[in-house]
Amino acid sequence: QAGMASSYSQLGMLRISQEQFDAAIQWHLQALTIRLRLGVPQAVNNIRALARIRTQAGIDGFSRQLSQLTQADQTALYELLDQVEQPNANAAEAATGNGGQP
């Protein structure tokens, strides 16, 4: 199953590069599901990819693709995405020394 997750993840990355975000989301969700079930650290790669898609595709486009997930799973996914993106915001604050303000 780890091999399947790796293949799904690669397909998701291919779809991101082609800006086919709907397909990319589906591939990364499948890979993430397997990796979370296996408890492997590579799950963070899919979380980061999904966070990037959310930024590139926009929240509305991203959210539409999550309709097959339960509300609880959607909430959990958003929390994971926010955790991954939070260090970037903290790094920007530290780099500017002014809370991220220009």
Phi and psi in degrees as GROMACS dihedral restraints (atoms count N, CA, C in turn):
[ dihedral_restraints ]
;  ai    aj    ak    al  type     phi  dphi    fc
    3     4     5     6     1   -63.0    20    10
    4     5     6     7     1   -36.6    20    10
    6     7     8     9     1   -65.7    20    10
    7     8     9    10     1   -39.5    20    10
    9    10    11    12     1   -63.1    20    10
   10    11    12    13     1   -43.1    20    10
   12    13    14    15     1   -61.4    20    10
   13    14    15    16     1   -41.0    20    10
   15    16    17    18     1   -62.9    20    10
   16    17    18    19     1   -43.2    20    10
   18    19    20    21     1   -64.3    20    10
   19    20    21    22     1   -43.9    20    10
   21    22    23    24     1   -61.7    20    10
   22    23    24    25     1   -41.0    20    10
   24    25    26    27     1   -63.4    20    10
   25    26    27    28     1   -42.8    20    10
   27    28    29    30     1   -64.1    20    10
   28    29    30    31     1   -40.0    20    10
   30    31    32    33     1   -63.0    20    10
   31    32    33    34     1   -38.0    20    10
   33    34    35    36     1   -63.5    20    10
   34    35    36    37     1   -41.7    20    10
   36    37    38    39     1   -65.2    20    10
   37    38    39    40     1   -38.5    20    10
   39    40    41    42     1   -60.7    20    10
   40    41    42    43     1   -45.4    20    10
   42    43    44    45     1   -66.0    20    10
   43    44    45    46     1   -34.1    20    10
   45    46    47    48     1   -62.4    20    10
   46    47    48    49     1   -45.8    20    10
   48    49    50    51     1   -63.5    20    10
   49    50    51    52     1   -25.2    20    10
   51    52    53    54     1   -93.2    20    10
   52    53    54    55     1     4.3    20    10
   54    55    56    57     1    56.0    20    10
   55    56    57    58     1    33.2    20    10
   57    58    59    60     1   -99.4    20    10
   58    59    60    61     1    74.0    20    10
   60    61    62    63     1   -66.4    20    10
   61    62    63    64     1   -34.4    20    10
   63    64    65    66     1   -60.1    20    10
   64    65    66    67     1   -47.7    20    10
   66    67    68    69     1   -67.0    20    10
   67    68    69    70     1   -39.2    20    10
   69    70    71    72     1   -60.3    20    10
   70    71    72    73     1   -42.6    20    10
   72    73    74    75     1   -60.0    20    10
   73    74    75    76     1   -46.4    20    10
   75    76    77    78     1   -62.4    20    10
   76    77    78    79     1   -43.6    20    10
   78    79    80    81     1   -63.9    20    10
   79    80    81    82     1   -43.9    20    10
   81    82    83    84     1   -69.4    20    10
   82    83    84    85     1   -34.2    20    10
   84    85    86    87     1   -64.4    20    10
   85    86    87    88     1   -41.3    20    10
   87    88    89    90     1   -63.0    20    10
   88    89    90    91     1   -44.8    20    10
   90    91    92    93     1   -63.9    20    10
   91    92    93    94     1   -42.9    20    10
   93    94    95    96     1   -62.4    20    10
   94    95    96    97     1   -42.3    20    10
   96    97    98    99     1   -57.5    20    10
   97    98    99   100     1   -47.0    20    10
   99   100   101   102     1   -65.1    20    10
  100   101   102   103     1   -46.6    20    10
  102   103   104   105     1   -66.5    20    10
  103   104   105   106     1   -36.5    20    10
  105   106   107   108     1   -67.1    20    10
  106   107   108   109     1   -39.5    20    10
  108   109   110   111     1   -63.3    20    10
  109   110   111   112     1   -37.6    20    10
  111   112   113   114     1   -80.4    20    10
  112   113   114   115     1   -17.8    20    10
  114   115   116   117     1    71.7    20    10
  115   116   117   118     1    33.8    20    10
  117   118   119   120     1   -97.2    20    10
  118   119   120   121     1   149.0    20    10
  120   121   122   123     1   -68.4    20    10
  121   122   123   124     1   -16.5    20    10
  123   124   125   126     1   -64.8    20    10
  124   125   126   127     1   -11.1    20    10
  126   127   128   129     1   -57.4    20    10
  127   128   129   130     1   -32.0    20    10
  129   130   131   132     1   -63.1    20    10
  130   131   132   133     1   -28.7    20    10
  132   133   134   135     1   -62.1    20    10
  133   134   135   136     1   -41.6    20    10
  135   136   137   138     1   -71.6    20    10
  136   137   138   139     1   -35.9    20    10
  138   139   140   141     1   -63.6    20    10
  139   140   141   142     1   -44.3    20    10
  141   142   143   144     1   -63.0    20    10
  142   143   144   145     1   -41.3    20    10
  144   145   146   147     1   -63.8    20    10
  145   146   147   148     1   -42.1    20    10
  147   148   149   150     1   -65.2    20    10
  148   149   150   151     1   -36.6    20    10
  150   151   152   153     1   -64.2    20    10
  151   152   153   154     1   -39.7    20    10
  153   154   155   156     1   -65.9    20    10
  154   155   156   157     1   -40.5    20    10
  156   157   158   159     1   -63.1    20    10
  157   158   159   160     1   -43.3    20    10
  159   160   161   162     1   -57.7    20    10
  160   161   162   163     1   -38.7    20    10
  162   163   164   165     1   -70.1    20    10
  163   164   165   166     1   -46.0    20    10
  165   166   167   168     1   -72.9    20    10
  166   167   168   169     1   -41.6    20    10
  168   169   170   171     1   -85.2    20    10
  169   170   171   172     1   -20.2    20    10
  171   172   173   174     1    91.9    20    10
  172   173   174   175     1   151.9    20    10
  174   175   176   177     1   -63.4    20    10
  175   176   177   178     1   -37.6    20    10
  177   178   179   180     1   -66.6    20    10
  178   179   180   181     1   -47.7    20    10
  180   181   182   183     1   -62.2    20    10
  181   182   183   184     1   -39.3    20    10
  183   184   185   186     1   -66.2    20    10
  184   185   186   187     1   -47.6    20    10
  186   187   188   189     1   -61.3    20    10
  187   188   189   190     1   -37.4    20    10
  189   190   191   192     1   -59.1    20    10
  190   191   192   193     1   -32.7    20    10
  192   193   194   195     1   -76.6    20    10
  193   194   195   196     1    -9.7    20    10
  195   196   197   198     1   -96.7    20    10
  196   197   198   199     1     8.1    20    10
  198   199   200   201     1   -62.0    20    10
  199   200   201   202     1   -23.4    20    10
  201   202   203   204     1   -78.7    20    10
  202   203   204   205     1   -11.1    20    10
  204   205   206   207     1   -85.9    20    10
  205   206   207   208     1   151.5    20    10
  207   208   209   210     1   -68.0    20    10
  208   209   210   211     1   162.4    20    10
  210   211   212   213     1   -59.6    20    10
  211   212   213   214     1   -39.8    20    10
  213   214   215   216     1   -64.0    20    10
  214   215   216   217     1   -41.6    20    10
  216   217   218   219     1   -67.2    20    10
  217   218   219   220     1   -38.2    20    10
  219   220   221   222     1   -61.9    20    10
  220   221   222   223     1   -44.9    20    10
  222   223   224   225     1   -62.1    20    10
  223   224   225   226     1   -44.6    20    10
  225   226   227   228     1   -62.2    20    10
  226   227   228   229     1   -41.7    20    10
  228   229   230   231     1   -63.7    20    10
  229   230   231   232     1   -46.0    20    10
  231   232   233   234     1   -60.8    20    10
  232   233   234   235     1   -37.3    20    10
  234   235   236   237     1   -64.7    20    10
  235   236   237   238     1   -41.8    20    10
  237   238   239   240     1   -62.9    20    10
  238   239   240   241     1   -44.4    20    10
  240   241   242   243     1   -62.6    20    10
  241   242   243   244     1   -41.8    20    10
  243   244   245   246     1   -65.0    20    10
  244   245   246   247     1   -37.2    20    10
  246   247   248   249     1   -64.7    20    10
  247   248   249   250     1   -39.6    20    10
  249   250   251   252     1   -68.6    20    10
  250   251   252   253     1   -38.6    20    10
  252   253   254   255     1   -78.8    20    10
  253   254   255   256     1   -24.7    20    10
  255   256   257   258     1   -59.0    20    10
  256   257   258   259     1   -43.2    20    10
  258   259   260   261     1   -58.7    20    10
  259   260   261   262     1   -32.4    20    10
  261   262   263   264     1   -64.6    20    10
  262   263   264   265     1   -41.4    20    10
  264   265   266   267     1   -66.1    20    10
  265   266   267   268     1   -42.2    20    10
  267   268   269   270     1   -64.8    20    10
  268   269   270   271     1   -37.5    20    10
  270   271   272   273     1   -65.2    20    10
  271   272   273   274     1   -39.0    20    10
  273   274   275   276     1   -65.0    20    10
  274   275   276   277     1   -40.9    20    10
  276   277   278   279     1   -62.5    20    10
  277   278   279   280     1   -45.3    20    10
  279   280   281   282     1   -66.3    20    10
  280   281   282   283     1   -38.3    20    10
  282   283   284   285     1   -68.4    20    10
  283   284   285   286     1   -37.6    20    10
  285   286   287   288     1   -88.4    20    10
  286   287   288   289     1   -24.5    20    10
  288   289   290   291     1    69.9    20    10
  289   290   291   292     1    13.0    20    10
  291   292   293   294     1  -136.8    20    10
  292   293   294   295     1    34.4    20    10
  294   295   296   297     1    67.8    20    10
  295   296   297   298     1    25.5    20    10
  297   298   299   300     1    82.0    20    10
  298   299   300   301     1     4.5    20    10
  300   301   302   303     1   -83.1    20    10
  301   302   303   304     1   142.5    20    10
